[in-house]
Amino acid sequence: MGAIERNGYMFETEYSVMQQKGAVHVYKEGQFVKELDFTFHGQSPEPKIIEELIENFFQ
């Protein structure tokens, strides 16, 4: 999964298959803003999970 840019923010996803946990790191102008944690099942998180985290970030 690559980085996602939206509304001036950069979202970078990182996850562990062994732990079944991940995080989306949020940056604005190169500065870390927040970490959005999530869990998943399988070999990688569904893109839908990442999209929902990003949408919720803006609400």
Long-range contacts (C-beta under 8 A, 24 or more apart in sequence): 1-44, 1-45, 1-47, 1-50, 4-50, 4-54, 6-54, 6-58, 7-58, 9-33, 9-57, 11-50, 11-54, 11-57, 13-45, 13-50, 15-40, 15-44, 15-45, 17-43, 17-44, 24-50, 24-53, 24-54, 26-57
